[in-house]
């Protein structure tokens, strides 16, 4: 008698467990009745008909997916290894169950192929310098592709771009050459500005003979300060002429 009651209690517990389900706030249940979709339940307590109904739990929280390193050939034929991270969440629980067998794996494979495809359309300099725009482009492309699965791609971030040693040395040489070019341009611009100022000074001095004489005397004073060498400096006649004329007037 007690054995029969125990069997009934066991089957009753199994039946209750299969009938009553509890869904958390971040969960939804996709219910199939005799194989047909009959609605999305939750959160809270969900009562199912034994044997007739089956429920699949779907988590609505944001998922973080690491995209493994991918070998990418850029538009300028440079081989790099790039990995990324994708943030997504389920916004259509019914689609995530009915439209795709495994939405997580499908999203992962799609992210890998789209990463290679998008980065392959850009040159290496763009991949290194324009990550924000590339992230937005990848996010938009993946979001459009996964919309039919009830998936919303919230963000995509390119993490690392790995180059081989040969390419790293080539980039270093390119950066050094660029710095040298800029230094030469700055030096040339300085020389051009200095020559323009000297030309203006020469034009100004040529208009004033007295200013030219003063500049000449200042130069002699600067040279005379150096006592380590002997310098023979010619004296212009336009400086001696006033002195000669003054001497003639004293001695007619």
C-alpha positions in Angstrom: 0.0 0.0 0.0 2.7 2.4 1.0 4.7 1.4 -2.1 1.8 2.3 -4.4 1.4 5.7 -2.6 5.1 6.4 -2.9 4.9 5.7 -6.7 2.0 8.1 -7.0 3.8 10.8 -5.1 6.9 10.3 -7.3 4.9 10.6 -10.5 3.0 13.6 -9.1 6.3 15.4 -8.3 7.6 14.7 -11.8 4.4 15.9 -13.3 4.4 19.1 -11.2 8.1 19.7 -12.1 7.4 19.4 -15.8 4.3 21.5 -15.6 5.3 24.5 -13.5 8.3 26.6 -14.6 9.8 29.7 -13.1 11.4 32.3 -15.3 13.7 35.1 -14.0 13.2 38.7 -14.9 15.9 38.5 -17.7 14.5 35.3 -19.1 11.7 34.5 -21.6 10.2 31.1 -22.5 9.3 30.2 -26.1 6.5 27.7 -25.9 5.7 25.1 -28.5 2.4 23.2 -28.4 2.5 19.9 -30.3 5.5 21.4 -32.3 3.8 24.7 -33.1 4.8 28.1 -31.7 2.0 29.3 -29.4 3.6 32.2 -27.6 6.4 33.7 -25.5 6.0 33.5 -21.7 7.5 35.1 -18.7 8.9 36.3 -16.5 7.5 34.6 -13.4 5.6 31.3 -13.1 4.6 29.5 -16.3 2.3 26.5 -16.3 2.7 24.0 -19.2 0.6 21.1 -20.3 2.6 17.9 -19.7 3.8 16.1 -22.8 1.8 18.5 -25.1 3.9 21.6 -24.5 7.6 22.3 -24.5 9.4 25.5 -23.5 12.8 26.8 -24.4 14.5 29.4 -22.1 16.1 32.4 -23.7 18.4 34.8 -21.8 17.8 38.5 -22.7 21.0 39.9 -21.1 23.9 41.3 -23.1 26.3 38.6 -24.3 30.0 39.2 -24.7 31.6 37.2 -27.5 35.3 37.0 -28.3 36.1 36.8 -32.0 39.2 34.6 -32.3 42.2 36.1 -34.3 41.6 36.2 -38.0 44.2 36.4 -40.8 43.3 39.4 -42.9 44.9 40.7 -46.1 44.4 44.4 -46.3 43.8 46.3 -49.6 47.5 47.2 -49.9 48.4 43.4 -49.6 49.6 43.4 -45.9 48.9 40.3 -43.8 47.7 41.0 -40.3 46.0 39.1 -37.5 43.0 40.8 -36.0 40.7 39.9 -33.1 37.6 41.6 -31.8 34.9 41.5 -29.2 31.1 41.6 -30.0 28.4 42.7 -27.6 24.9 41.5 -28.4 21.6 40.6 -26.9 18.4 38.8 -27.8 15.5 41.1 -28.6 13.3 38.6 -30.4 13.2 35.4 -28.3 10.9 33.6 -30.7 13.1 34.3 -33.7 16.3 33.2 -31.8 14.6 29.8 -31.3 12.6 29.4 -34.5 14.9 31.0 -37.2 18.3 29.6 -36.2 19.5 26.4 -34.5 22.2 28.0 -32.4 22.2 31.8 -32.5 25.4 32.2 -30.4 27.4 30.0 -32.8 25.8 31.5 -35.8 26.6 35.1 -34.6 30.2 34.0 -33.9 30.8 32.6 -37.4 29.2 35.6 -39.0 31.4 38.0 -37.0 34.5 36.2 -38.1 33.6 36.3 -41.8 32.4 39.9 -41.7 35.6 41.0 -39.8 37.8 39.6 -42.6 35.6 41.0 -45.3 35.4 44.5 -44.0 39.0 44.9 -43.0 40.1 43.5 -46.3 38.6 46.5 -48.0 40.8 49.0 -46.1 44.6 49.7 -46.2 46.8 49.1 -43.2 47.0 52.7 -42.2 43.2 52.9 -42.1 43.0 49.8 -40.0 45.5 51.2 -37.5 44.2 54.8 -37.4 40.4 54.6 -38.0 39.3 51.9 -35.6 36.2 53.9 -34.4 34.8 54.1 -37.9 35.6 50.4 -38.6 33.9 49.4 -35.4 30.7 51.3 -36.4 30.8 49.8 -39.8 31.2 46.3 -38.4 28.4 46.9 -35.9 26.0 48.1 -38.5 26.8 45.2 -40.9 26.4 42.5 -38.2 23.2 44.1 -36.8 21.6 44.0 -40.2 22.6 40.4 -40.8 21.4 39.1 -37.4 18.1 41.0 -37.3 16.3 38.0 -38.8 17.5 35.9 -35.9 16.1 38.4 -33.3 19.7 39.5 -32.3 20.7 43.1 -31.7 24.4 43.9 -32.0 25.0 46.7 -29.5 28.8 47.2 -30.0 31.8 45.8 -31.8 35.4 46.6 -30.7 38.6 45.7 -32.6 41.0 44.6 -29.9 44.4 43.9 -31.4 46.1 44.2 -34.8 49.2 42.0 -34.9 51.9 42.6 -37.5 54.9 40.4 -38.3 58.4 41.6 -37.5 59.3 42.6 -41.1 56.2 44.8 -41.3 57.0 46.4 -37.9 60.5 47.3 -39.1 59.1 48.7 -42.4 56.6 50.9 -40.5 59.4 52.1 -38.2 61.6 53.1 -41.2 58.6 54.8 -42.8 57.9 56.8 -39.6 61.6 57.8 -39.4 61.6 58.9 -43.0 58.5 60.9 -42.4 60.1 62.7 -39.4 63.2 63.5 -41.5 61.0 64.9 -44.3 59.1 67.1 -41.9 62.4 68.3 -40.4 63.8 69.2 -43.8 60.6 71.0 -44.7 60.7 73.0 -41.5 64.3 73.9 -42.1 63.6 75.0 -45.7 60.7 77.1 -44.5 63.0 78.8 -41.9 65.6 79.4 -44.6 63.0 81.0 -46.9 61.7 83.3 -44.1 65.3 84.3 -43.2 66.1 85.1 -46.8 63.0 87.2 -47.1 63.9 89.1 -44.0 67.5 89.6 -45.2 66.2 90.9 -48.5 64.0 93.4 -46.8 66.9 94.5 -44.6 69.2 94.9 -47.6 66.6 96.9 -49.5 66.1 99.2 -46.5 69.8 99.7 -46.0 70.3 100.5 -49.7 67.9 103.4 -49.4 69.8 105.0 -46.5 73.6 105.4 -47.0 74.1 106.5 -43.3 72.4 103.3 -42.2 74.7 101.3 -44.4 77.8 103.0 -42.8 76.5 102.4 -39.3 76.0 98.8 -40.1 79.5 98.6 -41.5 81.0 100.2 -38.4 79.0 97.8 -36.2 80.4 94.9 -38.1 84.0 96.2 -37.6 83.3 96.6 -33.8 82.1 93.0 -33.6 85.1 91.7 -35.4 87.6 93.8 -33.4 86.3 92.1 -30.2 87.9 88.8 -31.4 91.6 89.1 -30.4 92.6 85.6 -31.5 93.2 86.5 -35.2 94.2 89.3 -37.5 91.6 90.4 -40.0 92.2 92.8 -42.9 89.0 94.6 -43.6 88.6 97.0 -46.6 87.2 100.4 -45.9 84.6 101.6 -48.4 85.3 104.9 -50.2 81.9 106.3 -49.3 83.1 106.4 -45.7 86.5 108.1 -46.4 85.2 110.6 -48.9 83.7 113.0 -46.3 86.9 112.9 -44.3 89.1 113.7 -47.4 86.8 116.6 -48.4 87.0 118.0 -44.9 90.8 117.8 -44.9 90.9 119.7 -48.3 88.8 122.5 -46.9 91.2 123.0 -44.0 94.3 122.9 -46.3 93.3 124.7 -49.5 
